[in-house]
Amino acid sequence: MCMVRLFIAVEVEDREVLGKIIEIKNMVEGCSSDVGLKVVEDENLHITLRFIGEVSEALVSDVVKVLSCVSSYKKFFIRFKDVGAFPSVSKPRVIWLGVSEGVTQLKLLRDCVERGLRGLGIQADREGFTPHITLARVKEFKPSRCLSKFFAELSSVDVGTSPVTRIKLKKSVLTSKGPIYSDLFEAVLAD
């Protein structure tokens, strides 16, 4: 049985906003000599609406059908604002850029997808949903003046708004150089 690693994503559709996000990501990358961190590749920056994980390739067409539920939701805008970290900025494992507007709509889309996935027997996601773009993952943390300055300067940065007109089902292939994502399907939101 062939397995595929899947997730559902919202991409940054506004190119100018994406450029600003990449600039912020590059700023945190400047701290990598202090802290063992790996930044996300430019082409992989996205909001994960739902990580599905490894499933049988035969299930992909059913997951595509689940995504049809989003076509009744209207297009909307999200605002990217505030840099932070999970679990905290004092002990970061994941460095992220947050979403301050459009959170309710993102949660509605996620709930729609979640219900459909449960109907396919895919286990419910136990983690809460906090919309964000992962900028970097910290592999080896030690106190860093560079990282402290990064969080202090960008904790309330406002990057701007980007439309959400579609969500994508993506395949992830893990490699030693990082994951390679490819689009399997895109569901378009209503006008």
C-alpha positions as semicolon CSV with decimal commas, in nm:
position;residue;x (nm);y (nm);z (nm)
1;M;0,000;0,000;0,000
2;C;0,142;0,337;-0,107
3;M;0,134;0,610;0,159
4;V;0,139;0,988;0,116
5;R;0,197;1,266;0,371
6;L;-0,075;1,530;0,339
7;F;-0,175;1,866;0,481
8;I;-0,422;2,140;0,398
9;A;-0,281;2,489;0,358
10;V;-0,364;2,852;0,304
11;E;-0,092;3,027;0,106
12;V;0,001;3,396;0,107
13;E;-0,163;3,516;-0,214
14;D;-0,042;3,879;-0,204
15;R;0,314;3,880;-0,348
16;E;0,412;4,204;-0,170
17;V;0,303;4,068;0,169
18;L;0,485;3,742;0,096
19;G;0,799;3,946;0,021
20;K;0,774;4,118;0,361
21;I;0,728;3,780;0,533
22;I;1,040;3,650;0,358
23;E;1,232;3,958;0,482
24;I;1,127;3,881;0,841
25;K;1,224;3,516;0,794
26;N;1,563;3,625;0,666
27;M;1,606;3,845;0,975
28;V;1,556;3,548;1,208
29;E;1,793;3,345;0,991
30;G;2,057;3,604;1,082
31;C;2,042;3,467;1,438
32;S;2,131;3,113;1,328
33;S;2,497;3,153;1,426
34;D;2,378;3,207;1,788
35;V;2,099;2,950;1,792
36;G;2,065;2,622;1,604
37;L;1,766;2,699;1,387
38;K;1,637;2,606;1,045
39;V;1,426;2,853;0,852
40;V;1,139;2,748;0,629
41;E;1,216;2,768;0,259
42;D;1,053;3,068;0,085
43;E;0,833;2,848;-0,132
44;N;0,710;2,653;0,174
45;L;0,573;2,948;0,376
46;H;0,201;2,889;0,446
47;I;-0,064;2,856;0,715
48;T;-0,135;2,492;0,795
49;L;-0,512;2,467;0,817
50;R;-0,493;2,096;0,900
51;F;-0,200;1,854;0,909
52;I;-0,332;1,512;0,805
53;G;-0,012;1,305;0,807
54;E;0,052;0,969;0,641
55;V;-0,252;0,818;0,471
56;S;-0,310;0,562;0,200
57;E;-0,282;0,707;-0,151
58;A;-0,625;0,556;-0,216
59;L;-0,771;0,802;0,038
60;V;-0,655;1,115;-0,151
61;S;-0,968;1,134;-0,371
62;D;-1,186;1,114;-0,059
63;V;-0,989;1,397;0,105
64;V;-1,042;1,602;-0,213
65;K;-1,420;1,546;-0,178
66;V;-1,402;1,668;0,183
67;L;-1,257;1,996;0,060
68;S;-1,570;2,068;-0,142
69;C;-1,730;2,190;0,182
70;V;-1,523;2,511;0,167
71;S;-1,677;2,626;-0,163
72;S;-1,976;2,768;0,026
73;Y;-1,751;3,000;0,232
74;K;-1,682;3,349;0,099
75;K;-1,336;3,480;0,014
76;F;-1,187;3,698;0,288
77;F;-0,871;3,878;0,397
78;I;-0,621;3,788;0,666
79;R;-0,380;4,026;0,837
80;F;-0,033;3,900;0,926
81;K;0,078;4,059;1,251
82;D;0,304;3,987;1,549
83;V;0,604;3,758;1,569
84;G;0,611;3,501;1,848
85;A;0,719;3,148;1,937
86;F;0,583;2,818;2,061
87;P;0,596;2,732;2,345
88;S;0,730;3,080;2,440
89;V;0,975;3,346;2,321
90;S;1,198;3,264;2,619
91;K;1,227;2,898;2,507
92;P;1,134;2,894;2,139
93;R;1,093;2,570;1,942
94;V;0,890;2,722;1,657
95;I;0,921;3,088;1,555
96;W;0,608;3,218;1,384
97;L;0,425;3,512;1,232
98;G;0,071;3,542;1,360
99;V;-0,267;3,624;1,209
100;S;-0,472;3,903;1,368
101;E;-0,768;3,932;1,127
102;G;-0,950;3,653;0,950
103;V;-0,898;3,410;1,238
104;T;-1,271;3,336;1,271
105;Q;-1,301;3,255;0,900
106;L;-0,991;3,033;0,911
107;K;-1,138;2,844;1,208
108;L;-1,468;2,795;1,023
109;L;-1,281;2,651;0,723
110;R;-1,081;2,425;0,952
111;D;-1,397;2,303;1,131
112;C;-1,558;2,223;0,795
113;V;-1,251;2,021;0,690
114;E;-1,218;1,856;1,033
115;R;-1,576;1,722;1,021
116;G;-1,517;1,572;0,677
117;L;-1,187;1,412;0,776
118;R;-1,347;1,253;1,084
119;G;-1,608;1,106;0,848
120;L;-1,321;0,936;0,663
121;G;-1,192;0,788;0,988
122;I;-0,897;1,027;1,011
123;Q;-0,829;1,092;1,376
124;A;-0,930;1,434;1,507
125;D;-0,651;1,683;1,559
126;R;-0,607;1,715;1,935
127;E;-0,402;2,033;1,921
128;G;-0,576;2,367;1,927
129;F;-0,567;2,576;1,610
130;T;-0,367;2,898;1,625
131;P;-0,333;3,036;1,270
132;H;0,031;3,125;1,198
133;I;0,311;3,093;0,945
134;T;0,611;2,899;1,071
135;L;0,924;3,100;0,995
136;A;1,184;2,876;1,161
137;R;1,227;2,574;1,386
138;V;1,478;2,591;1,668
139;K;1,690;2,276;1,678
140;E;1,921;2,375;1,960
141;F;1,828;2,669;2,181
142;K;2,064;2,871;2,392
143;P;2,002;3,227;2,515
144;S;2,068;3,465;2,225
145;R;2,091;3,843;2,223
146;C;2,014;3,832;1,850
147;L;1,692;3,634;1,901
148;S;1,586;3,850;2,197
149;K;1,633;4,162;1,982
150;F;1,441;3,998;1,695
151;F;1,140;3,924;1,921
152;A;1,154;4,268;2,087
153;E;1,163;4,455;1,756
154;L;0,904;4,245;1,573
155;S;0,663;4,131;1,845
156;S;0,396;4,370;1,711
157;V;0,503;4,400;1,346
158;D;0,214;4,450;1,101
159;V;0,299;4,289;0,767
160;G;-0,031;4,365;0,592
161;T;-0,330;4,181;0,451
162;S;-0,360;3,909;0,192
163;P;-0,673;3,758;0,036
164;V;-0,779;3,401;0,099
165;T;-0,949;3,282;-0,218
166;R;-0,857;2,911;-0,205
167;I;-0,720;2,636;0,015
168;K;-0,485;2,366;-0,106
169;L;-0,436;1,998;-0,041
170;K;-0,060;1,949;-0,043
171;K;0,168;1,649;-0,046
172;S;0,485;1,664;0,161
173;V;0,791;1,454;0,080
174;L;1,054;1,466;0,353
175;T;1,414;1,491;0,234
176;S;1,746;1,555;0,407
177;K;1,742;1,911;0,268
178;G;1,390;1,978;0,395
179;P;1,037;1,897;0,284
180;I;0,926;1,925;-0,076
181;Y;0,562;2,030;-0,114
182;S;0,342;1,981;-0,417
183;D;-0,019;2,082;-0,479
184;L;-0,264;1,795;-0,524
185;F;-0,586;1,996;-0,531
186;E;-0,717;2,345;-0,471
187;A;-1,063;2,435;-0,350
188;V;-1,185;2,783;-0,445
189;L;-1,394;2,990;-0,204
190;A;-1,715;3,166;-0,312
191;D;-1,717;3,528;-0,438
